[in-house]
C-alpha cells in the first residue's frame, strides 16, 4: 500500500471537514474551510498593518529573549555554580503558563508593545537557554580544537 504524503493527508482532512460542515454540523459552529478562506481573502488587505506590528513584536521579543538566554545558557554549561543557581528557576518558569503571565505583565508594564515584547522574550527564553546549554556542553572537542 502506498504511503500517504502529509499534503494528501491534509487535503483528505480538509475534504472531510468541508463535507461534515456542509452536511452534519451547523456551519455556525464549524464553518467549512472554503468559507474560512473566503473570509481571509476579504479581510487580508486590512490586516497587513497589524501583521507587520505583530511580526515586529515577535522579532523584538525573540531577540531580547535570545540576548539573555544565550549567555546564560553558556554560563550554565560552563559553570556548575551558575547551573546550580539558575536551573531551578528556569525549570519553575516552565510550570507557569503564558496566559497567567500576560495579565501580570499588563499590570506591571501597562498596555502596548512593551508587555507583548516581554512576553515573547519570556516564551523563547527557556528553549533557547536550554538548547544553548546542551549544545555548549555536548560540543565535540575536535570542533573546539579546530576553532
N, CA, C and O atoms as a GROMACS GRO file, in nm:
protein
  588
    1UNK      N    1   0.084  -0.119   0.000
    1UNK     CA    2   0.000   0.000   0.000
    1UNK      C    3   0.088   0.125   0.000
    1UNK      O    4   0.182   0.136   0.078
    2UNK      N    5   0.056   0.216  -0.086
    2UNK     CA    6   0.135   0.337  -0.098
    2UNK      C    7   0.110   0.428   0.022
    2UNK      O    8  -0.003   0.445   0.067
    3UNK      N    9   0.218   0.485   0.074
    3UNK     CA   10   0.207   0.574   0.189
    3UNK      C   11   0.154   0.710   0.147
    3UNK      O   12   0.190   0.762   0.041
    4UNK      N   13   0.069   0.767   0.230
    4UNK     CA   14   0.016   0.899   0.201
    4UNK      C   15   0.119   1.005   0.238
    4UNK      O   16   0.187   0.994   0.340
    5UNK      N   17   0.129   1.105   0.156
    5UNK     CA   18   0.216   1.217   0.189
    5UNK      C   19   0.143   1.309   0.286
    5UNK      O   20   0.020   1.305   0.293
    6UNK      N   21   0.215   1.391   0.360
    6UNK     CA   22   0.148   1.485   0.451
    6UNK      C   23   0.050   1.578   0.378
    6UNK      O   24  -0.054   1.614   0.433
    7UNK      N   25   0.083   1.616   0.256
    7UNK     CA   26  -0.006   1.704   0.180
    7UNK      C   27  -0.136   1.633   0.146
    7UNK      O   28  -0.244   1.691   0.159
    8UNK      N   29  -0.128   1.508   0.102
    8UNK     CA   30  -0.250   1.436   0.068
    8UNK      C   31  -0.334   1.408   0.193
    8UNK      O   32  -0.456   1.409   0.186
    9UNK      N   33  -0.268   1.384   0.306
    9UNK     CA   34  -0.342   1.366   0.430
    9UNK      C   35  -0.415   1.495   0.468
    9UNK      O   36  -0.532   1.492   0.508
   10UNK      N   37  -0.345   1.608   0.456
   10UNK     CA   38  -0.407   1.738   0.488
   10UNK      C   39  -0.526   1.765   0.396
   10UNK      O   40  -0.630   1.814   0.441
   11UNK      N   41  -0.511   1.734   0.269
   11UNK     CA   42  -0.622   1.753   0.174
   11UNK      C   43  -0.740   1.662   0.207
   11UNK      O   44  -0.855   1.704   0.194
   12UNK      N   45  -0.713   1.540   0.250
   12UNK     CA   46  -0.821   1.449   0.288
   12UNK      C   47  -0.894   1.501   0.412
   12UNK      O   48  -1.017   1.495   0.419
   13UNK      N   49  -0.819   1.551   0.509
   13UNK     CA   50  -0.881   1.607   0.630
   13UNK      C   51  -0.966   1.728   0.593
   13UNK      O   52  -1.078   1.744   0.643
   14UNK      N   53  -0.915   1.814   0.505
   14UNK     CA   54  -0.991   1.933   0.463
   14UNK      C   55  -1.119   1.893   0.390
   14UNK      O   56  -1.224   1.955   0.408
   15UNK      N   57  -1.110   1.789   0.306
   15UNK     CA   58  -1.229   1.743   0.233
   15UNK      C   59  -1.334   1.688   0.330
   15UNK      O   60  -1.453   1.715   0.316
   16UNK      N   61  -1.289   1.610   0.427
   16UNK     CA   62  -1.383   1.557   0.528
   16UNK      C   63  -1.444   1.670   0.610
   16UNK      O   64  -1.563   1.668   0.641
   17UNK      N   65  -1.363   1.768   0.645
   17UNK     CA   66  -1.411   1.883   0.720
   17UNK      C   67  -1.516   1.959   0.638
   17UNK      O   68  -1.621   1.996   0.691
   18UNK      N   69  -1.488   1.980   0.512
   18UNK     CA   70  -1.583   2.050   0.424
   18UNK      C   71  -1.714   1.973   0.416
   18UNK      O   72  -1.822   2.031   0.428
   19UNK      N   73  -1.705   1.844   0.397
   19UNK     CA   74  -1.824   1.760   0.386
   19UNK      C   75  -1.903   1.760   0.517
   19UNK      O   76  -2.026   1.774   0.515
   20UNK      N   77  -1.834   1.745   0.629
   20UNK     CA   78  -1.902   1.741   0.759
   20UNK      C   79  -1.970   1.874   0.790
   20UNK      O   80  -2.082   1.876   0.841
   21UNK      N   81  -1.903   1.985   0.760
   21UNK     CA   82  -1.962   2.114   0.793
   21UNK      C   83  -2.078   2.150   0.700
   21UNK      O   84  -2.160   2.235   0.735
   22UNK      N   85  -2.086   2.088   0.585
   22UNK     CA   86  -2.198   2.114   0.494
   22UNK      C   87  -2.314   2.018   0.513
   22UNK      O   88  -2.426   2.047   0.470
   23UNK      N   89  -2.289   1.904   0.577
   23UNK     CA   90  -2.397   1.804   0.589
   23UNK      C   91  -2.433   1.772   0.734
   23UNK      O   92  -2.552   1.762   0.765
   24UNK      N   93  -2.337   1.754   0.821
   24UNK     CA   94  -2.364   1.704   0.956
   24UNK      C   95  -2.366   1.812   1.064
   24UNK      O   96  -2.445   1.802   1.158
   25UNK      N   97  -2.282   1.911   1.053
   25UNK     CA   98  -2.261   2.010   1.158
   25UNK      C   99  -2.311   2.145   1.111
   25UNK      O  100  -2.297   2.180   0.993
   26UNK      N  101  -2.368   2.220   1.202
   26UNK     CA  102  -2.412   2.356   1.171
   26UNK      C  103  -2.290   2.440   1.135
   26UNK      O  104  -2.195   2.447   1.214
   27UNK      N  105  -2.288   2.505   1.018
   27UNK     CA  106  -2.172   2.585   0.977
   27UNK      C  107  -2.141   2.701   1.072
   27UNK      O  108  -2.031   2.754   1.070
   28UNK      N  109  -2.237   2.739   1.154
   28UNK     CA  110  -2.212   2.843   1.254
   28UNK      C  111  -2.109   2.795   1.356
   28UNK      O  112  -2.027   2.874   1.402
   29UNK      N  113  -2.113   2.668   1.391
   29UNK     CA  114  -2.021   2.611   1.489
   29UNK      C  115  -1.892   2.559   1.426
   29UNK      O  116  -1.786   2.563   1.489
   30UNK      N  117  -1.900   2.511   1.304
   30UNK     CA  118  -1.783   2.461   1.233
   30UNK      C  119  -1.794   2.504   1.087
   30UNK      O  120  -1.845   2.430   1.003
   31UNK      N  121  -1.746   2.625   1.058
   31UNK     CA  122  -1.756   2.672   0.919
   31UNK      C  123  -1.666   2.590   0.827
   31UNK      O  124  -1.561   2.543   0.869
   32UNK      N  125  -1.709   2.572   0.702
   32UNK     CA  126  -1.626   2.494   0.609
   32UNK      C  127  -1.497   2.569   0.574
   32UNK      O  128  -1.492   2.692   0.581
   33UNK      N  129  -1.394   2.496   0.537
   33UNK     CA  130  -1.267   2.560   0.501
   33UNK      C  131  -1.280   2.662   0.388
   33UNK      O  132  -1.210   2.763   0.388
   34UNK      N  133  -1.369   2.636   0.292
   34UNK     CA  134  -1.386   2.730   0.182
   34UNK      C  135  -1.441   2.864   0.232
   34UNK      O  136  -1.403   2.969   0.180
   35UNK      N  137  -1.531   2.861   0.331
   35UNK     CA  138  -1.584   2.985   0.388
   35UNK      C  139  -1.475   3.060   0.465
   35UNK      O  140  -1.470   3.182   0.462
   36UNK      N  141  -1.390   2.985   0.535
   36UNK     CA  142  -1.280   3.048   0.609
   36UNK      C  143  -1.183   3.115   0.513
   36UNK      O  144  -1.140   3.228   0.536
   37UNK      N  145  -1.147   3.045   0.405
   37UNK     CA  146  -1.056   3.103   0.306
   37UNK      C  147  -1.116   3.226   0.239
   37UNK      O  148  -1.045   3.323   0.213
   38UNK      N  149  -1.246   3.223   0.213
   38UNK     CA  150  -1.312   3.340   0.154
   38UNK      C  151  -1.307   3.458   0.250
   38UNK      O  152  -1.284   3.571   0.208
   39UNK      N  153  -1.329   3.432   0.377
   39UNK     CA  154  -1.324   3.540   0.477
   39UNK      C  155  -1.184   3.596   0.491
   39UNK      O  156  -1.166   3.717   0.503
   40UNK      N  157  -1.084   3.510   0.490
   40UNK     CA  158  -0.945   3.556   0.498
   40UNK      C  159  -0.911   3.640   0.376
   40UNK      O  160  -0.847   3.744   0.388
   41UNK      N  161  -0.954   3.597   0.259
   41UNK     CA  162  -0.925   3.672   0.135
   41UNK      C  163  -0.986   3.811   0.138
   41UNK      O  164  -0.926   3.906   0.089
   42UNK      N  165  -1.106   3.825   0.196
   42UNK     CA  166  -1.169   3.957   0.200
   42UNK      C  167  -1.113   4.043   0.314
   42UNK      O  168  -1.116   4.165   0.306
   43UNK      N  169  -1.062   3.980   0.421
   43UNK     CA  170  -1.012   4.055   0.536
   43UNK      C  171  -0.864   4.086   0.528
   43UNK      O  172  -0.818   4.178   0.596
   44UNK      N  173  -0.788   4.014   0.449
   44UNK     CA  174  -0.643   4.027   0.446
   44UNK      C  175  -0.593   4.166   0.410
   44UNK      O  176  -0.497   4.212   0.473
   45UNK      N  177  -0.650   4.235   0.314
   45UNK     CA  178  -0.596   4.368   0.282
   45UNK      C  179  -0.596   4.463   0.402
   45UNK      O  180  -0.505   4.546   0.414
   46UNK      N  181  -0.693   4.454   0.489
   46UNK     CA  182  -0.696   4.541   0.606
   46UNK      C  183  -0.609   4.494   0.721
   46UNK      O  184  -0.592   4.566   0.820
   47UNK      N  185  -0.553   4.374   0.709
   47UNK     CA  186  -0.472   4.318   0.818
   47UNK      C  187  -0.323   4.338   0.802
   47UNK      O  188  -0.249   4.310   0.897
   48UNK      N  189  -0.275   4.384   0.687
   48UNK     CA  190  -0.130   4.392   0.664
   48UNK      C  191  -0.060   4.476   0.769
   48UNK      O  192   0.048   4.438   0.815
   49UNK      N  193  -0.118   4.589   0.806
   49UNK     CA  194  -0.055   4.673   0.908
   49UNK      C  195  -0.045   4.602   1.042
   49UNK      O  196   0.056   4.613   1.110
   50UNK      N  197  -0.149   4.532   1.079
   50UNK     CA  198  -0.150   4.458   1.205
   50UNK      C  199  -0.051   4.342   1.202
   50UNK      O  200   0.015   4.312   1.301
   51UNK      N  201  -0.041   4.276   1.086
   51UNK     CA  202   0.054   4.166   1.073
   51UNK      C  203   0.198   4.217   1.087
   51UNK      O  204   0.281   4.150   1.148
   52UNK      N  205   0.226   4.334   1.032
   52UNK     CA  206   0.360   4.392   1.044
   52UNK      C  207   0.395   4.425   1.189
   52UNK      O  208   0.507   4.399   1.234
   53UNK      N  209   0.299   4.481   1.262
   53UNK     CA  210   0.323   4.513   1.403
   53UNK      C  211   0.345   4.386   1.484
   53UNK      O  212   0.436   4.380   1.567
   54UNK      N  213   0.264   4.285   1.461
   54UNK     CA  214   0.278   4.158   1.533
   54UNK      C  215   0.412   4.093   1.502
   54UNK      O  216   0.478   4.041   1.592
   55UNK      N  217   0.453   4.096   1.376
   55UNK     CA  218   0.582   4.040   1.338
   55UNK      C  219   0.696   4.115   1.406
   55UNK      O  220   0.792   4.053   1.453
   56UNK      N  221   0.688   4.247   1.412
   56UNK     CA  222   0.791   4.327   1.478
   56UNK      C  223   0.799   4.295   1.627
   56UNK      O  224   0.908   4.281   1.682
   57UNK      N  225   0.683   4.283   1.693
   57UNK     CA  226   0.682   4.247   1.835
   57UNK      C  227   0.743   4.110   1.858
   57UNK      O  228   0.820   4.090   1.952
   58UNK      N  229   0.711   4.014   1.772
   58UNK     CA  230   0.765   3.879   1.786
   58UNK      C  231   0.916   3.878   1.765
   58UNK      O  232   0.989   3.811   1.839
   59UNK      N  233   0.964   3.951   1.666
   59UNK     CA  234   1.108   3.954   1.639
   59UNK      C  235   1.182   4.022   1.753
   59UNK      O  236   1.284   3.972   1.799
   60UNK      N  237   1.132   4.135   1.801
   60UNK     CA  238   1.197   4.205   1.912
   60UNK      C  239   1.196   4.119   2.038
   60UNK      O  240   1.295   4.116   2.112
   61UNK      N  241   1.086   4.048   2.064
   61UNK     CA  242   1.080   3.959   2.179
   61UNK      C  243   1.178   3.844   2.167
   61UNK      O  244   1.243   3.807   2.265
   62UNK      N  245   1.190   3.788   2.048
   62UNK     CA  246   1.284   3.678   2.027
   62UNK      C  247   1.428   3.725   2.042
   62UNK      O  248   1.511   3.655   2.100
   63UNK      N  249   1.459   3.843   1.991
   63UNK     CA  250   1.595   3.897   2.005
   63UNK      C  251   1.626   3.926   2.151
   63UNK      O  252   1.735   3.895   2.198
   64UNK      N  253   1.532   3.985   2.222
   64UNK     CA  254   1.553   4.013   2.364
   64UNK      C  255   1.571   3.885   2.444
   64UNK      O  256   1.661   3.874   2.527
   65UNK      N  257   1.486   3.787   2.419
   65UNK     CA  258   1.497   3.659   2.488
   65UNK      C  259   1.628   3.589   2.458
   65UNK      O  260   1.690   3.533   2.548
   66UNK      N  261   1.671   3.592   2.332
   66UNK     CA  262   1.797   3.529   2.294
   66UNK      C  263   1.916   3.603   2.353
   66UNK      O  264   2.016   3.541   2.391
   67UNK      N  265   1.907   3.737   2.361
   67UNK     CA  266   2.018   3.815   2.417
   67UNK      C  267   2.044   3.780   2.564
   67UNK      O  268   2.157   3.792   2.611
   68UNK      N  269   1.941   3.738   2.633
   68UNK     CA  270   1.958   3.698   2.773
   68UNK      C  271   1.985   3.548   2.783
   68UNK      O  272   2.068   3.505   2.863
   69UNK      N  273   1.916   3.469   2.702
   69UNK     CA  274   1.923   3.323   2.715
   69UNK      C  275   2.055   3.264   2.667
   69UNK      O  276   2.105   3.169   2.727
   70UNK      N  277   2.113   3.317   2.562
   70UNK     CA  278   2.236   3.258   2.508
   70UNK      C  279   2.353   3.272   2.606
   70UNK      O  280   2.420   3.173   2.634
   71UNK      N  281   2.380   3.392   2.659
   71UNK     CA  282   2.490   3.400   2.757
   71UNK      C  283   2.461   3.317   2.883
   71UNK      O  284   2.552   3.256   2.939
   72UNK      N  285   2.336   3.316   2.926
   72UNK     CA  286   2.302   3.238   3.045
   72UNK      C  287   2.316   3.089   3.017
   72UNK      O  288   2.364   3.015   3.103
   73UNK      N  289   2.274   3.043   2.901
   73UNK     CA  290   2.290   2.903   2.864
   73UNK      C  291   2.437   2.864   2.857
   73UNK      O  292   2.474   2.754   2.897
   74UNK      N  293   2.520   2.954   2.806
   74UNK     CA  294   2.664   2.929   2.801
   74UNK      C  295   2.720   2.918   2.944
   74UNK      O  296   2.800   2.830   2.973
   75UNK      N  297   2.676   3.010   3.030
   75UNK     CA  298   2.722   3.005   3.169
   75UNK      C  299   2.678   2.879   3.240
   75UNK      O  300   2.755   2.822   3.318
   76UNK      N  301   2.557   2.834   3.216
   76UNK     CA  302   2.507   2.711   3.277
   76UNK      C  303   2.590   2.591   3.231
   76UNK      O  304   2.618   2.501   3.310
   77UNK      N  305   2.628   2.590   3.104
   77UNK     CA  306   2.705   2.477   3.051
   77UNK      C  307   2.848   2.476   3.104
   77UNK      O  308   2.907   2.370   3.123
   78UNK      N  309   2.904   2.593   3.127
   78UNK     CA  310   3.045   2.602   3.164
   78UNK      C  311   3.070   2.610   3.315
   78UNK      O  312   3.180   2.580   3.360
   79UNK      N  313   2.971   2.650   3.392
   79UNK     CA  314   2.992   2.669   3.536
   79UNK      C  315   2.888   2.590   3.616
   79UNK      O  316   2.768   2.618   3.605
   80UNK      N  317   2.931   2.494   3.696
   80UNK     CA  318   2.836   2.422   3.781
   80UNK      C  319   2.767   2.513   3.883
   80UNK      O  320   2.652   2.487   3.921
   81UNK      N  321   2.835   2.618   3.927
   81UNK     CA  322   2.773   2.711   4.022
   81UNK      C  323   2.656   2.785   3.959
   81UNK      O  324   2.549   2.797   4.018
   82UNK      N  325   2.679   2.835   3.838
   82UNK     CA  326   2.570   2.906   3.768
   82UNK      C  327   2.456   2.809   3.740
   82UNK      O  328   2.339   2.846   3.755
   83UNK      N  329   2.488   2.687   3.701
   83UNK     CA  330   2.384   2.587   3.674
   83UNK      C  331   2.303   2.559   3.799
   83UNK      O  332   2.180   2.549   3.792
   84UNK      N  333   2.370   2.546   3.912
   84UNK     CA  334   2.300   2.517   4.038
   84UNK      C  335   2.207   2.632   4.078
   84UNK      O  336   2.101   2.609   4.137
   85UNK      N  337   2.247   2.754   4.046
   85UNK     CA  338   2.164   2.871   4.081
   85UNK      C  339   2.048   2.888   3.984
   85UNK      O  340   1.936   2.916   4.027
   86UNK      N  341   2.073   2.874   3.856
   86UNK     CA  342   1.975   2.910   3.753
   86UNK      C  343   1.875   2.800   3.722
   86UNK      O  344   1.757   2.828   3.702
   87UNK      N  345   1.919   2.675   3.718
   87UNK     CA  346   1.833   2.567   3.670
   87UNK      C  347   1.702   2.551   3.746
   87UNK      O  348   1.599   2.528   3.682
   88UNK      N  349   1.698   2.562   3.880
   88UNK     CA  350   1.566   2.550   3.946
   88UNK      C  351   1.467   2.658   3.903
   88UNK      O  352   1.348   2.631   3.888
   89UNK      N  353   1.516   2.779   3.884
   89UNK     CA  354   1.426   2.888   3.843
   89UNK      C  355   1.383   2.873   3.698
   89UNK      O  356   1.269   2.903   3.663
   90UNK      N  357   1.474   2.828   3.615
   90UNK     CA  358   1.438   2.806   3.474
   90UNK      C  359   1.334   2.695   3.462
   90UNK      O  360   1.240   2.706   3.384
   91UNK      N  361   1.350   2.589   3.540
   91UNK     CA  362   1.252   2.479   3.536
   91UNK      C  363   1.118   2.525   3.594
   91UNK      O  364   1.013   2.490   3.540
   92UNK      N  365   1.120   2.602   3.701
   92UNK     CA  366   0.996   2.650   3.761
   92UNK      C  367   0.923   2.746   3.668
   92UNK      O  368   0.800   2.753   3.669
   93UNK      N  369   0.999   2.821   3.588
   93UNK     CA  370   0.935   2.916   3.497
   93UNK      C  371   0.850   2.844   3.392
   93UNK      O  372   0.757   2.903   3.337
   94UNK      N  373   0.882   2.720   3.363
   94UNK     CA  374   0.806   2.646   3.264
   94UNK      C  375   0.675   2.593   3.319
   94UNK      O  376   0.588   2.550   3.243
   95UNK      N  377   0.659   2.596   3.451
   95UNK     CA  378   0.534   2.549   3.511
   95UNK      C  379   0.425   2.656   3.506
   95UNK      O  380   0.308   2.626   3.529
   96UNK      N  381   0.463   2.778   3.475
   96UNK     CA  382   0.367   2.889   3.470
   96UNK      C  383   0.327   2.912   3.325
   96UNK      O  384   0.413   2.943   3.243
   97UNK      N  385   0.199   2.896   3.291
   97UNK     CA  386   0.158   2.916   3.152
   97UNK      C  387   0.161   3.064   3.112
   97UNK      O  388   0.147   3.152   3.197
   98UNK      N  389   0.180   3.088   2.984
   98UNK     CA  390   0.188   3.224   2.933
   98UNK      C  391   0.060   3.302   2.958
   98UNK      O  392   0.065   3.423   2.977
   99UNK      N  393  -0.055   3.234   2.959
   99UNK     CA  394  -0.181   3.305   2.984
   99UNK      C  395  -0.189   3.356   3.127
   99UNK      O  396  -0.269   3.445   3.156
  100UNK      N  397  -0.109   3.301   3.217
  100UNK     CA  398  -0.105   3.352   3.353
  100UNK      C  399  -0.006   3.468   3.367
  100UNK      O  400  -0.023   3.555   3.452
  101UNK      N  401   0.096   3.468   3.283
  101UNK     CA  402   0.197   3.574   3.289
  101UNK      C  403   0.147   3.701   3.221
  101UNK      O  404   0.178   3.812   3.266
  102UNK      N  405   0.072   3.687   3.114
  102UNK     CA  406   0.028   3.802   3.035
  102UNK      C  407  -0.047   3.907   3.117
  102UNK      O  408  -0.015   4.025   3.105
  103UNK      N  409  -0.146   3.870   3.200
  103UNK     CA  410  -0.213   3.974   3.278
  103UNK      C  411  -0.120   4.043   3.379
  103UNK      O  412  -0.132   4.163   3.404
  104UNK      N  413  -0.027   3.968   3.435
  104UNK     CA  414   0.068   4.029   3.528
  104UNK      C  415   0.157   4.130   3.457
  104UNK      O  416   0.185   4.237   3.510
  105UNK      N  417   0.201   4.096   3.337
  105UNK     CA  418   0.284   4.190   3.261
  105UNK      C  419   0.204   4.316   3.226
  105UNK      O  420   0.259   4.426   3.226
  106UNK      N  421   0.076   4.299   3.196
  106UNK     CA  422  -0.008   4.415   3.166
  106UNK      C  423  -0.022   4.504   3.289
  106UNK      O  424  -0.023   4.626   3.277
  107UNK      N  425  -0.033   4.443   3.407
  107UNK     CA  426  -0.042   4.522   3.530
  107UNK      C  427   0.090   4.592   3.562
  107UNK      O  428   0.091   4.709   3.602
  108UNK      N  429   0.200   4.521   3.545
  108UNK     CA  430   0.330   4.576   3.581
  108UNK      C  431   0.383   4.675   3.478
  108UNK      O  432   0.442   4.777   3.515
  109UNK      N  433   0.362   4.647   3.349
  109UNK     CA  434   0.423   4.726   3.243
  109UNK      C  435   0.324   4.812   3.167
  109UNK      O  436   0.363   4.892   3.082
  110UNK      N  437   0.195   4.797   3.196
  110UNK     CA  438   0.094   4.872   3.124
  110UNK      C  439   0.056   4.801   2.994
  110UNK      O  440   0.096   4.687   2.970
  111UNK      N  441  -0.020   4.870   2.913
  111UNK     CA  442  -0.064   4.813   2.785
  111UNK      C  443   0.023   4.868   2.673
  111UNK      O  444   0.085   4.973   2.687
  112UNK      N  445   0.026   4.797   2.565
  112UNK     CA  446   0.103   4.843   2.450
  112UNK      C  447   0.202   4.738   2.404
  112UNK      O  448   0.181   4.618   2.423
  113UNK      N  449   0.309   4.786   2.343
  113UNK     CA  450   0.406   4.696   2.282
  113UNK      C  451   0.499   4.630   2.384
  113UNK      O  452   0.537   4.514   2.367
  114UNK      N  453   0.534   4.702   2.488
  114UNK     CA  454   0.635   4.651   2.583
  114UNK      C  455   0.594   4.519   2.648
  114UNK      O  456   0.673   4.425   2.645
  115UNK      N  457   0.474   4.506   2.707
  115UNK     CA  458   0.441   4.377   2.767
  115UNK      C  459   0.434   4.262   2.666
  115UNK      O  460   0.462   4.148   2.700
  116UNK      N  461   0.396   4.291   2.542
  116UNK     CA  462   0.390   4.187   2.440
  116UNK      C  463   0.531   4.141   2.405
  116UNK      O  464   0.556   4.021   2.391
  117UNK      N  465   0.624   4.235   2.391
  117UNK     CA  466   0.762   4.200   2.361
  117UNK      C  467   0.823   4.121   2.476
  117UNK      O  468   0.895   4.024   2.453
  118UNK      N  469   0.796   4.163   2.599
  118UNK     CA  470   0.849   4.091   2.716
  118UNK      C  471   0.790   3.951   2.724
  118UNK      O  472   0.862   3.856   2.755
  119UNK      N  473   0.662   3.936   2.696
  119UNK     CA  474   0.600   3.802   2.697
  119UNK      C  475   0.664   3.713   2.590
  119UNK      O  476   0.690   3.595   2.616
  120UNK      N  477   0.688   3.767   2.472
  120UNK     CA  478   0.758   3.689   2.368
  120UNK      C  479   0.897   3.649   2.416
  120UNK      O  480   0.940   3.536   2.394
  121UNK      N  481   0.967   3.741   2.482
  121UNK     CA  482   1.102   3.712   2.533
  121UNK      C  483   1.096   3.601   2.637
  121UNK      O  484   1.181   3.512   2.638
  122UNK      N  485   0.997   3.606   2.726
  122UNK     CA  486   0.983   3.503   2.829
  122UNK      C  487   0.953   3.367   2.765
  122UNK      O  488   1.004   3.265   2.810
  123UNK      N  489   0.873   3.367   2.661
  123UNK     CA  490   0.835   3.241   2.596
  123UNK      C  491   0.953   3.175   2.523
  123UNK      O  492   0.962   3.053   2.519
  124UNK      N  493   1.043   3.255   2.465
  124UNK     CA  494   1.155   3.197   2.392
  124UNK      C  495   1.277   3.175   2.481
  124UNK      O  496   1.370   3.105   2.441
  125UNK      N  497   1.277   3.234   2.599
  125UNK     CA  498   1.394   3.227   2.686
  125UNK      C  499   1.433   3.083   2.720
  125UNK      O  500   1.548   3.044   2.701
  126UNK      N  501   1.340   3.005   2.770
  126UNK     CA  502   1.373   2.870   2.818
  126UNK      C  503   1.422   2.779   2.705
  126UNK      O  504   1.526   2.715   2.721
  127UNK      N  505   1.352   2.770   2.592
  127UNK     CA  506   1.404   2.681   2.486
  127UNK      C  507   1.542   2.723   2.435
  127UNK      O  508   1.626   2.637   2.407
  128UNK      N  509   1.566   2.853   2.423
  128UNK     CA  510   1.695   2.898   2.374
  128UNK      C  511   1.805   2.871   2.475
  128UNK      O  512   1.913   2.824   2.439
  129UNK      N  513   1.779   2.902   2.602
  129UNK     CA  514   1.882   2.878   2.704
  129UNK      C  515   1.910   2.729   2.719
  129UNK      O  516   2.026   2.689   2.736
  130UNK      N  517   1.807   2.647   2.714
  130UNK     CA  518   1.826   2.503   2.728
  130UNK      C  519   1.907   2.446   2.612
  130UNK      O  520   1.999   2.367   2.633
  131UNK      N  521   1.873   2.483   2.490
  131UNK     CA  522   1.946   2.431   2.375
  131UNK      C  523   2.088   2.487   2.369
  131UNK      O  524   2.180   2.418   2.325
  132UNK      N  525   2.107   2.610   2.413
  132UNK     CA  526   2.242   2.665   2.418
  132UNK      C  527   2.327   2.588   2.518
  132UNK      O  528   2.439   2.548   2.488
  133UNK      N  529   2.272   2.565   2.637
  133UNK     CA  530   2.347   2.490   2.740
  133UNK      C  531   2.378   2.349   2.691
  133UNK      O  532   2.489   2.300   2.710
  134UNK      N  533   2.281   2.284   2.630
  134UNK     CA  534   2.302   2.149   2.580
  134UNK      C  535   2.407   2.147   2.469
  134UNK      O  536   2.496   2.063   2.468
  135UNK      N  537   2.395   2.241   2.378
  135UNK     CA  538   2.490   2.246   2.267
  135UNK      C  539   2.632   2.274   2.312
  135UNK      O  540   2.726   2.211   2.263
  136UNK      N  541   2.649   2.368   2.405
  136UNK     CA  542   2.782   2.400   2.454
  136UNK      C  543   2.839   2.284   2.535
  136UNK      O  544   2.958   2.254   2.524
  137UNK      N  545   2.757   2.219   2.616
  137UNK     CA  546   2.804   2.109   2.700
  137UNK      C  547   2.840   1.986   2.617
  137UNK      O  548   2.925   1.908   2.659
  138UNK      N  549   2.777   1.967   2.502
  138UNK     CA  550   2.798   1.845   2.425
  138UNK      C  551   2.876   1.867   2.295
  138UNK      O  552   2.877   1.780   2.208
  139UNK      N  553   2.939   1.981   2.282
  139UNK     CA  554   3.017   2.005   2.161
  139UNK      C  555   3.143   1.916   2.165
  139UNK      O  556   3.206   1.900   2.269
  140UNK      N  557   3.176   1.862   2.052
  140UNK     CA  558   3.290   1.770   2.044
  140UNK      C  559   3.421   1.849   2.057
  140UNK      O  560   3.432   1.959   2.003
  141UNK      N  561   3.518   1.794   2.126
  141UNK     CA  562   3.645   1.863   2.148
  141UNK      C  563   3.720   1.888   2.018
  141UNK      O  564   3.797   1.984   2.010
  142UNK      N  565   3.701   1.807   1.916
  142UNK     CA  566   3.766   1.831   1.787
  142UNK      C  567   3.722   1.963   1.726
  142UNK      O  568   3.801   2.032   1.661
  143UNK      N  569   3.596   1.998   1.746
  143UNK     CA  570   3.545   2.124   1.692
  143UNK      C  571   3.606   2.243   1.764
  143UNK      O  572   3.646   2.340   1.701
  144UNK      N  573   3.614   2.235   1.897
  144UNK     CA  574   3.675   2.346   1.971
  144UNK      C  575   3.824   2.355   1.944
  144UNK      O  576   3.879   2.466   1.941
  145UNK      N  577   3.891   2.242   1.924
  145UNK     CA  578   4.033   2.244   1.891
  145UNK      C  579   4.057   2.307   1.754
  145UNK      O  580   4.153   2.382   1.734
  146UNK      N  581   3.968   2.276   1.660
  146UNK     CA  582   3.981   2.334   1.526
  146UNK      C  583   3.957   2.485   1.527
  146UNK      O  584   4.018   2.559   1.449
  147UNK      N  585   3.868   2.529   1.614
  147UNK     CA  586   3.840   2.674   1.622
  147UNK      C  587   3.955   2.747   1.685
  147UNK      O  588   3.950   2.869   1.700
   0.00000   0.00000   0.00000
